[in-house]
Amino acid sequence: MMTRERHSLLDPAPGVPDVRPPGRSRAYGRRLVPLLVVVLLAQMAAAMVTTAVQQTPTIDEPVYVATAADYLHEHRVRFNPEHPPLGKLVVAVGVALADPHVDPSFTGGQGRLGRHLLYESGNDPWRLMLWARLPVIALTLLFGLVVFAFARELAGTVGGLVALILYSFSPDVIAHGSLATLDVPMAGFLLTSVWLLWRARRRPRLCLPLAGAALGAAMATKMSALAAFPVLLVLAAVSVWCADAGSADRRRKLLRAAGGAAAVALVAVAVVWASYLAVDPRLRWSPQQYVPVVHGRRGLLVELLPFPDAYRDGMRIQFSLENRPWEGFLFGRVYEGSLWYYLPAALLVKTPLGMLALWAAGALVVVAVRRLRPAAPYLLLPAAVLLAAAMEGARDLGTRYAVFLPMFLAVAAGCVLVPRWRWTPVVTGALLLFVAVSSVRTYPSYLPYSNEAFGGPAKTRLRLHDSNVDWGQDLGRLADRLRERYRGERIWLVYKGSGVPSYYGIDASDPLAAPPREVRGLLAVSDSSVAKAKGRLAELIDSSRAVDQVGHSITIYRR
């Protein structure tokens, strides 16, 4: 069992006598720590809300927002079956408050559903998108409390604050936590489940059902959480075994451990079913898109899943997406398929340097320090399995597929002060300051963040693409820039995103639909399209001169 850590931020170093009045010191510490937590989360909230206000819809958001609106009005699971409902039900809280007009006569597929709701139904997309993003922002802040609490239990209050600083200044968490998407909610629910499993080593009856609920919430948000399901069941069994350490009956302990894992599994499965029942108590399922047939081991796995038909069909669609020939871009190279080292390389670019150092040091301390070693499987094993599964995936589209790492490894990094070497607090403080400065400097362009070793956010487009840098978020900023600096000029646009340029006042033509000699004036191109440009577009870019950058995601050329 873990020994209890001192929780006062103002405790003296070992060997130094404490000459402060004890009552006053403890009272001051009790007031200071909550204040610091509030300040850290408040700055994170400010960064996320102001970013959400300025960004136009990213590629995935309109589908999720429109599906959430369909849940509210039609009470049926029809669109976007490749993702379970819970994350979209979270988004639906904001959609319900925005109360958009929904066209019941719409009959198109999910690809047009979001555009129709945002731009063709009389709604204000700025207002609707902000309301849809706010519940995810609130959830992201709550996960910050989980990070703090988990690290505090392992390494004391100072360790909890170290972890929270890393979490609250993580560019990836801020970027994706401010969007109406599913990556941060899934990762946060998983971390919450692991934290509760850790606490189940002392209070299994209370914590195991809650851990199962959090695990079920993760699986009911994104199907990629299934990769962690067997790992968390093993951790549940370990927690029950440790909670029963006083018993000498090994058979009884094994049965209790197996029962604990089974209880977590049952609750998790029940939460997945509940998410579908919350949308439609009759569990009607009428897919609006083709559901492929899946054979072999994958097909058998889908058939064995104890989930609703809509969930299993969503898995079939996910497997078909994995079979597509996706095109990737890494360090200037365009390739087809996936590279096993893509995510580690992308994380190296998009993680603050001080954060990388503290992640590595924290993981090492958790493994090396005896009293922290029991926590190593909880912190490192789920993250490693999820990362391995993501690396095996066919879509090299962004570090959002590994956004769980800034959460799990922030908790591990909170343990760096446990060895109590004299130089550790100074180095840790310097690295935390470096992380905070690097994060603040990229504001409000968190999606295209890259660290100083790779040139900062202005250079990300040279090494990565898609949600790493350009996810359609800067269409509104492009409209502002064109009005401010290039009013009256002819505009040609190649935009990769879900927004409608004309809504934002951009009167642009498609340069790929006209002879090259007629393409004169300003050529605005999303940087993901620049990265993978070929044929006509490559010729146009090569014969143009770059004159401006918008949000580090759209380049303006003059022809």
Secondary structure, DSSP 8 states (H G I E B T S, - for coil): --------TT---TTS---S-HHHHHHHHHHHHHHHHHHHHHHHHHHHHHHHHH----SSHHHHHHHHHHHHHH-SB-S-TTS-SHHHHHHHHHHHHH-----TT--S-HHHHHHHHHHSSS--HHHHHHHHHHHHHHHHHHHHHHHHHHHHHHHHHHHHHHHHHHHHT-HHHHHHHTSS-SHHHHHHHHHHHHHHHHHTTT-HHHHHHHHHHHHHHHHTT-GGGGGGHHHHHHHHHHHHHHHTTT---HHHHHHHHHHHHHHHHHHHHHHHHHHHHHH-TT--B--SS------HHHHHHHHH--S-HHHHHHHHHHHHHHTS--EEEETTEEEES--TTHHHHHHHHHS-HHHHHHHHHHHHHHHHSGGGGGGHHHHHHHHHHHHHHHHHSS----GGGGTTHHHHHHHHHTTTTTT--TTHHHHHHHHHHHHHHHHHHHTT--TT---GGGT-GGGGGGT--GGGT-SSTTHHHHHHHHHHH-TT--EEEE--SSS-GGGGT--EE-GGGS-GGG--SEEEEEHHHHHT--HHHHHHHHTSEEEEEETTTEEEEE-
